[in-house]
Every structure is written in structure tokens, then in C-alpha cells.
């Protein structure tokens, strides 16, 4: 089984994030997107169970290499960093197009059976890329899986995903190749040991530009543009309601008054 896991290098959610020229400032305390750790863990676990290869792919500035390195430390076999100044400010649609082109290039070497992503990136939080990526590849999409099961054999894999949405439990199944996004409930990501961190240094990491992708000249530009962005501050001190047995009623009354 050959799996591509998409990862992203994002500003640490615990750090102070800044916006300049309508874009999140990157390169300061950046880390592997926390929700992508679950995607890496699931991909590595599937290959451990069925055999094969996990390729970690990211799109971003050059220091996005660190996100791929983290995936390698967690067990991925090789990495690809797509970086190009022309991609600065890319939105979800453009990002999906670039990742799809990278998957197609990897597929020209050997078939890709599965693309696994996290449910969202903690910087943009659009959750659009997995579905857009599936649309670009014209593959089935199984979204927000909290449990995943793969059966079959080489060339005939079946993927079964379970998810909960809007109060309902759903079970979906598709034949490979397929794109799957996973939630943070699907597993507990492993913490790399010293040995795996050391071994990751010897694993291959390729760096591609748009010119290295077959469709480099035909990739769509971003379809959205940020007109204005800025920090949201408090308009004044908050209201504290001490609970003396009627806090719920007082809170409801406060909300009604604010709405009026």
C-alpha cells in the first residue's frame, strides 16, 4: 500500500500570531499542524499493518521542511516539500491543486492508493483542502473519519471510514485510490524516540518547485484575496457573573439584553 500524507507547517497555536499584509507571519515558532499528526499516525499504522510506503508531502516556504521532518520522525519513509515564491498567499483551492499535482507526480513513479490528511489546519481552519484535493484528483472523498479500516490486497484495496456528524453515525466505503481526512479522535499520535529522530535524518526529502510539477504552468491561481486583516481586541472589560444558584437565569437575561 502506498500512502501520501499531507502535512502543513503552521504557527504554534500557543504562540502570539501576527498578520502582516493580510497574511499570517510564518517562520516564528512554527510546528507541524497538530491535527496532521493524527494523519501521519494513521498512515504509518496502515503501512505497518499492510506493508508499503508513506510519503509525507507539504506545500509552503522552505522552512516547511521541518513539518516533513517531523513526519519522518514519526515513521514516514520519505518526504516532498513543494516550495515556490509564486505560491505565497495561496488559498485552499490553489493549495489543493498543487498538492494534487504532487500526488500525480508521485503516482507516475508507482500507484498511490490513499491520501490521508488532517481534518483542518490550525491556521486557516477552513477544512476545505481534503475535499478540494479529492475533486482535483477526481477520487472519492471520505471525510472526518474517527475510525478507518483497510481491507483487500494490492491493487484492490477497500477503505471503510466511520464518522459522526450532526448527531448521526455514518459508515462510508470506497475503493482505492481515495482521499481520507481524519479527526483527532482516530488515534493517539506516537512520540518519536531518539532512535527514530536520528534515523529520520537519513530518509530522503525532495524539494520541488512549480516547474517540477507536470501541470506547473496550468495550475489555477488563488480564487480568493484578503482585502483586510487585523487583530480583534476587546471593546471593554468582560462581565463576570458569580453563581449563587441563579447564574443560568442571569446569563440568559444578559444575552437577551445584549441581543436587543
C-alpha positions in Angstrom: 0.0 0.0 0.0 1.3 3.4 -1.0 0.1 6.3 1.1 0.6 10.1 0.7 0.0 12.0 3.9 -0.4 15.8 3.5 1.1 17.9 6.3 1.4 21.6 7.0 3.8 23.8 8.8 1.8 26.3 10.9 2.4 28.9 13.6 2.3 27.4 17.0 -1.2 27.8 18.4 0.3 28.6 21.8 2.4 31.5 20.4 1.5 35.0 19.6 0.5 35.0 15.9 0.7 38.1 13.8 -0.8 39.2 10.5 1.1 41.4 8.0 -0.1 42.4 4.6 -3.1 40.2 5.0 -1.1 37.0 5.7 -0.1 35.1 8.8 3.5 35.7 9.6 5.4 32.4 9.3 8.8 31.2 10.4 8.4 32.2 14.0 7.7 29.2 16.4 6.2 27.2 13.5 5.4 23.5 14.1 3.7 20.6 12.4 0.0 21.2 12.3 -1.3 19.3 15.4 -4.2 17.7 13.6 -1.9 16.4 10.9 -0.1 14.3 13.5 -3.2 12.1 13.5 -3.0 11.7 9.8 0.7 10.7 9.9 0.0 8.2 12.7 -2.9 6.6 10.8 -0.8 6.4 7.6 2.2 4.9 9.3 -0.1 2.4 11.2 -1.7 1.2 8.0 1.6 0.6 6.3 2.9 -1.2 9.4 -0.2 -3.5 9.1 -0.3 -4.0 5.3 3.2 -3.1 4.1 4.1 -0.3 1.7 5.4 3.2 1.9 4.3 6.5 3.4 5.3 9.7 1.6 4.9 13.0 3.6 4.1 16.0 1.3 3.8 19.6 2.2 3.4 22.9 0.4 4.9 26.1 1.9 8.0 28.1 2.4 11.4 26.4 2.7 11.2 26.0 6.4 8.1 23.8 5.9 10.8 21.1 5.6 10.6 20.9 9.4 7.0 19.6 9.2 8.1 16.9 6.8 11.0 16.0 9.1 8.6 15.6 12.0 6.5 13.2 9.9 9.7 11.2 9.0 10.5 11.0 12.7 7.0 9.6 13.3 7.6 6.9 10.7 7.0 8.2 7.2 9.5 6.8 4.7 10.3 9.9 2.5 9.2 13.5 2.1 8.4 16.1 -0.5 8.4 19.8 0.0 6.8 21.9 -2.7 8.0 25.5 -2.3 7.9 28.3 -4.7 7.6 32.1 -4.3 4.7 32.0 -6.7 2.7 30.1 -4.1 2.8 32.8 -1.5 -0.7 33.6 -0.2 -2.3 30.5 -1.9 -5.8 29.8 -0.8 -7.4 26.4 -0.2 -8.3 25.8 -3.9 -4.8 26.7 -5.2 -3.2 24.6 -2.4 -5.4 21.6 -3.4 -4.4 22.0 -7.0 -0.7 22.0 -6.1 -1.0 19.0 -3.8 -2.9 17.1 -6.4 -0.2 17.8 -8.9 2.4 16.5 -6.4 0.3 13.3 -5.9 0.0 12.8 -9.6 3.8 13.1 -10.0 4.3 10.6 -7.2 1.7 8.4 -8.9 3.8 8.4 -12.1 6.5 6.5 -10.1 4.1 3.9 -8.6 0.4 4.0 -7.9 -0.8 6.0 -4.9 -3.6 4.1 -3.1 -4.5 6.5 -0.4 -4.1 10.2 0.5 -4.6 11.0 4.2 -5.0 14.5 5.6 -5.8 16.0 9.0 -9.4 17.4 9.4 -8.1 21.0 9.3 -5.1 23.2 9.6 -4.9 25.3 12.8 -4.0 28.5 11.0 -6.8 28.8 8.4 -9.3 26.3 9.8 -11.2 26.1 6.5 -11.3 22.3 6.4 -11.7 22.7 2.6 -8.4 21.2 1.3 -9.2 17.5 1.7 -12.5 17.7 -0.4 -10.9 20.1 -2.9 -7.9 17.8 -3.2 -10.3 14.8 -3.9 -12.1 16.9 -6.5 -8.8 17.8 -8.2 -7.7 14.2 -8.3 -11.3 13.0 -9.2 -11.1 10.5 -6.4 -13.7 9.6 -3.8 -13.5 11.5 -0.5 -14.1 10.1 2.9 -14.2 13.0 5.4 -13.8 13.4 9.1 -13.1 9.8 9.9 -12.8 8.8 13.5 -12.1 5.2 12.6 -10.6 3.7 9.5 -10.3 0.2 8.2 -8.5 -1.1 5.1 -9.1 -4.5 3.6 -8.2 -6.3 0.4 -4.9 -6.7 -1.3 -2.5 -4.9 -3.6 -4.4 -3.3 -6.5 -7.8 -4.0 -4.8 -7.8 -2.1 -1.5 -11.1 -1.1 0.1 -11.3 1.7 2.7 -14.1 1.9 5.3 -14.5 5.1 7.3 -16.7 5.8 10.3 -17.6 9.4 11.3 -20.1 11.2 13.4 -21.8 14.3 12.0 -24.9 16.3 13.0 -25.9 13.7 15.6 -25.6 10.8 13.2 -23.1 8.0 12.9 -22.1 7.2 9.3 -20.1 4.4 7.7 -18.8 5.0 4.2 -16.7 2.8 2.0 -14.7 3.3 -1.2 -12.2 1.6 -3.3 -8.7 2.9 -3.7 -7.5 5.4 -4.7 -9.3 7.6 -2.2 -8.7 10.8 -0.1 -9.4 10.5 3.6 -9.4 13.2 6.2 -9.2 12.1 9.8 -10.1 13.7 13.1 -8.1 13.9 16.3 -10.3 11.1 17.7 -8.9 8.4 15.4 -5.7 7.6 17.3 -3.0 8.8 19.7 0.0 10.0 17.7 3.3 8.4 18.7 6.1 10.4 20.2 9.3 9.9 18.2 12.1 8.2 20.1 15.7 9.3 19.9 16.4 6.4 17.5 13.6 7.4 15.2 14.6 11.0 15.3 18.1 10.1 14.4 17.0 7.7 11.6 14.8 10.4 10.1 17.9 12.3 9.1 18.9 9.6 6.6 15.5 9.5 4.9 15.2 11.2 1.5 13.5 14.6 1.2 12.9 16.1 -2.2 12.2 19.8 -2.8 10.1 20.7 -5.8 9.0 23.9 -7.4 6.0 24.6 -9.7 8.3 23.9 -12.6 8.9 20.4 -11.3 5.2 19.6 -11.5 3.8 18.4 -14.8 0.9 20.9 -14.7 3.1 23.7 -13.3 2.1 26.3 -15.9 -1.6 25.4 -15.7 -2.2 25.4 -12.0 -5.0 27.8 -11.0 -4.2 31.0 -9.1 -5.9 31.7 -5.8 -9.6 32.4 -6.3 -9.8 34.5 -3.1 -8.0 37.6 -1.9 -7.7 39.0 1.6 -8.8 42.6 1.4 -8.2 43.5 5.1 -7.0 41.7 8.2 -6.2 42.7 11.7 -6.3 41.6 15.3 -9.6 41.6 17.1 -9.4 43.3 20.5 -11.9 43.5 23.4 -14.2 46.5 23.4 -14.1 46.7 27.1 -13.8 44.6 30.3 -15.9 41.4 30.4 -18.8 40.8 32.7 -18.4 38.3 35.5 -21.4 36.6 36.9 -20.9 34.9 40.2 -23.0 31.8 40.6 -25.4 32.0 43.6 -27.8 29.5 42.2 -29.4 31.7 39.6 -26.4 32.2 37.3 -28.0 30.4 34.3 -31.1 32.6 34.5 -29.0 35.8 34.9 -26.8 34.8 32.0 -29.8 34.1 29.7 -31.2 37.5 30.7 -27.9 39.2 29.9 -27.7 37.6 26.5 -31.3 38.7 25.7 -30.5 42.3 26.7 -27.3 42.3 24.6 -29.3 41.0 21.6 -31.8 43.8 22.0 
